Amino acid sequence: MKRFDLSGKLAFVTGAGSGLGQAIAIALAEAGADVACFDLAGVLGQAETSAAIVAVGRKALVLDGDVTEPASIEAAFDRAERGAGEIDIAVNSAGIANVSPAEAMPRSQFLRMMDINLNGLFWSCQVEGRRMLARGRGSILNMASICGSTAVPGLEQAHYDATKAAVIRLTKSLAAEWSGRGVRVNCLSPGFMTTPMNCRPEVAENVRKFVDMTPMKRMGQPHEVGWPAVFLSSDAASYCTGVDLNIDGGFLSI
């Protein structure tokens, strides 16, 4: 079980103030890691995440910034390492979701989705990868979605699906590029989870359908993504890179 232990590790988690990013940050702390929590300034959930990390006896650093600005990520990374040592684990969970019929989607809506979910994730990987490659070690974990592998009837989110498909492909490409240099890159693809993103008014009527379409006949809980994240971030997954791990209650098996 020692290979699952993250004691002595420092993790950097984007989107740590809510949803799955928050659940992953807390799970990493429960496994022994100190956690640098990165999110937009003013996100109230950051205090909740920090308190939960401290409650399990680990150190929490609260960092403000914007993943669409590489300099912002770089500055936060520097603050984290000055405050707590070298970062061993990075989890890129910052993202947005919204819906619009593809034929009527405004250009601004499409480009913002790309800028945060794909470009922002790449900038994060780039900053993290440079540091880790220089040290010859590290684990990067990206947040994708089952919507990157399949389209869900009734969800008008072609722009969101496109970003998540790109995240899966980007993860595999970075894994191949960096695998011989000590840095592992993997991603998680959650199914339908009980997070704020799936409590949006525009998807509320689809929740029952999501449950009916999932073989386990329920929504997933955020902590059910947290512990798979611990596995892929730990030495127990030392031979895993380029993995897209589906956490979906069997959705993609049908």
C-alpha positions in Angstrom: 0.0 0.0 0.0 3.0 2.3 0.3 3.0 2.8 -3.4 -0.4 4.6 -3.1 0.9 6.9 -0.3 1.6 10.5 -1.4 3.3 11.6 1.8 6.0 14.0 1.1 4.5 15.0 -2.3 3.3 18.4 -3.4 0.4 18.6 -5.8 -0.8 21.5 -7.9 -4.5 21.4 -8.8 -6.2 23.8 -11.2 -9.9 24.3 -10.8 -9.6 23.3 -7.1 -12.4 25.6 -5.9 -15.3 23.5 -7.0 -16.6 20.2 -8.5 -14.1 17.5 -9.4 -11.1 19.7 -9.0 -12.1 20.2 -5.4 -12.7 16.5 -4.8 -9.4 15.5 -6.3 -7.5 18.1 -4.3 -9.0 16.7 -1.1 -8.4 13.1 -2.1 -4.7 13.8 -2.8 -4.5 15.4 0.7 -6.2 12.4 2.3 -3.5 10.2 0.5 -0.8 12.4 2.2 0.1 15.2 -0.3 0.3 18.9 0.4 -1.8 20.7 -2.2 -1.5 24.0 -4.0 -5.1 25.0 -5.0 -5.3 27.2 -8.1 -8.4 28.9 -9.3 -9.8 32.2 -10.4 -9.7 35.0 -7.8 -12.8 35.2 -5.7 -13.9 31.6 -6.0 -15.5 31.0 -2.7 -15.0 27.2 -2.8 -11.2 27.7 -2.5 -11.7 28.3 1.3 -13.7 25.1 1.6 -11.1 23.1 -0.3 -8.3 24.6 1.8 -10.1 23.8 5.1 -10.7 20.2 4.1 -7.0 19.8 3.2 -5.9 21.2 6.5 -8.5 19.1 8.4 -6.7 15.9 7.3 -3.3 17.3 8.5 -1.9 18.5 5.2 -0.7 21.9 4.0 -2.9 23.9 1.6 -1.8 26.8 -0.5 -4.5 29.0 -2.1 -3.4 30.5 -5.4 -5.3 32.8 -7.7 -4.9 32.9 -11.4 -6.3 32.2 -14.9 -5.4 29.2 -17.0 -5.8 31.2 -20.2 -2.8 33.3 -19.2 0.5 31.2 -19.2 2.2 33.9 -17.2 -0.5 33.5 -14.5 0.1 29.8 -14.3 3.9 30.3 -14.2 3.6 32.8 -11.3 1.4 30.5 -9.3 3.7 27.6 -9.9 6.6 29.7 -8.6 4.6 30.8 -5.5 3.8 27.2 -4.7 7.3 26.0 -5.0 8.7 28.9 -3.0 6.2 28.1 -0.3 6.2 24.3 -0.2 9.0 22.8 -2.3 9.1 21.1 -5.7 5.8 20.1 -7.3 5.5 16.3 -7.9 1.9 16.1 -9.2 -0.1 18.4 -11.4 -3.9 18.0 -12.0 -5.5 20.1 -14.6 -9.2 20.3 -13.8 -10.1 23.9 -14.6 -12.9 24.0 -17.2 -16.3 25.3 -18.1 -19.5 23.8 -19.7 -22.5 25.3 -21.4 -24.8 24.4 -24.2 -26.0 25.8 -27.5 -27.3 24.4 -30.8 -24.3 24.1 -33.1 -26.0 25.9 -36.0 -26.7 28.9 -33.8 -23.6 29.0 -31.5 -22.0 32.4 -31.3 -18.3 32.6 -32.3 -17.5 34.1 -28.9 -19.0 31.1 -27.1 -17.1 28.6 -29.2 -13.8 30.4 -28.8 -14.1 30.8 -25.0 -14.8 27.1 -24.6 -11.6 26.4 -26.6 -9.6 29.0 -24.7 -10.3 27.6 -21.3 -10.9 23.8 -21.8 -8.2 23.2 -24.4 -5.8 26.1 -24.6 -5.7 26.7 -20.9 -5.1 23.0 -20.2 -2.2 23.0 -22.7 -0.6 26.1 -21.2 -0.9 24.4 -17.8 0.8 21.2 -19.1 3.5 23.3 -20.7 4.4 25.1 -17.5 4.2 21.9 -15.5 6.1 19.8 -18.0 9.0 22.2 -18.3 9.6 22.0 -14.5 9.1 18.3 -14.3 11.2 17.5 -17.4 14.1 19.5 -16.0 14.0 17.3 -12.9 13.3 14.0 -14.7 10.2 13.1 -12.8 6.6 14.1 -12.3 3.0 13.1 -12.9 0.4 15.2 -14.9 -3.3 14.3 -14.8 -5.7 16.0 -17.2 -9.5 16.2 -16.9 -11.3 14.9 -20.0 -14.8 13.5 -20.1 -16.7 10.6 -21.7 -18.1 13.3 -24.0 -14.6 13.3 -25.6 -15.3 9.8 -26.7 -19.0 9.8 -27.5 -21.9 12.2 -28.2 -24.8 12.1 -25.7 -28.2 12.5 -27.4 -30.0 15.6 -26.2 -26.9 17.6 -25.2 -26.2 20.4 -27.6 -22.5 20.9 -26.7 -20.4 20.2 -29.8 -17.9 22.8 -28.6 -17.5 21.1 -25.2 -17.2 17.6 -26.7 -14.6 18.8 -29.1 -12.4 20.2 -26.3 -12.6 17.0 -24.3 -11.7 14.8 -27.4 -8.7 17.1 -27.9 -7.7 16.7 -24.2 -7.6 13.0 -24.6 -5.5 13.2 -27.8 -3.3 15.8 -26.3 -2.7 13.7 -23.2 -1.6 10.7 -25.3 0.6 12.9 -27.4 2.4 14.4 -24.4 2.7 11.0 -22.8 4.5 9.7 -25.9 6.7 12.8 -26.1 7.7 12.8 -22.5 7.6 9.2 -21.4 11.3 8.6 -21.9 12.1 11.7 -19.8 10.5 10.7 -16.5 7.1 12.5 -16.8 3.9 10.5 -16.9 0.8 12.1 -18.5 -2.7 10.6 -18.0 -6.3 11.7 -18.1 -9.6 11.0 -16.4 -12.9 10.8 -18.3 -15.8 11.1 -15.8 -19.3 10.3 -16.8 -22.3 12.0 -15.3 -21.4 13.3 -11.9 -23.2 15.2 -9.1 -21.2 18.4 -9.5 -22.3 22.0 -9.9 -21.6 21.7 -13.7 -24.4 19.1 -13.9 -26.7 21.1 -11.7 -27.0 23.9 -14.3 -30.6 24.8 -15.1 -30.1 24.1 -18.8 -29.3 20.4 -18.1 -31.6 19.8 -15.2 -34.2 18.1 -17.3 -31.6 15.7 -18.6 -30.4 14.4 -15.3 -33.0 11.6 -15.2 -32.1 10.6 -18.7 -28.4 10.5 -17.7 -29.3 8.1 -14.9 -31.4 5.9 -17.2 -28.5 5.8 -19.7 -25.9 4.7 -17.2 -25.7 1.0 -16.5 -25.2 1.6 -12.8 -28.4 3.6 -12.8 -27.0 6.5 -10.8 -24.9 9.6 -11.0 -21.3 9.4 -9.8 -20.1 11.2 -6.7 -17.1 13.5 -6.9 -15.0 11.4 -4.5 -15.4 8.5 -7.0 -13.1 10.6 -9.3 -10.8 11.6 -6.5 -9.4 8.2 -5.7 -8.7 7.1 -9.3 -6.8 10.4 -9.5 -4.8 9.3 -6.5 -4.0 6.0 -8.2 -2.8 7.6 -11.4 -0.7 10.2 -9.4 1.0 7.6 -7.2 3.9 5.2 -7.7 1.2 2.4 -7.9 0.7 3.7 -11.5 4.4 3.9 -12.4 3.9 2.0 -15.6 0.8 4.0 -16.7 1.1 6.9 -19.1 -1.2 7.9 -21.9 -4.1 6.4 -20.1 -7.6 7.7 -20.5 -9.4 6.2 -17.5 -13.2 6.2 -17.8 -15.1 6.7 -14.5 -18.6 6.5 -15.9 -20.7 3.8 -14.2 -20.4 1.6 -17.3 -21.7 4.3 -19.8 -19.1 3.6 -22.5 -19.6 -0.1 -22.2 -23.0 0.0 -23.9 
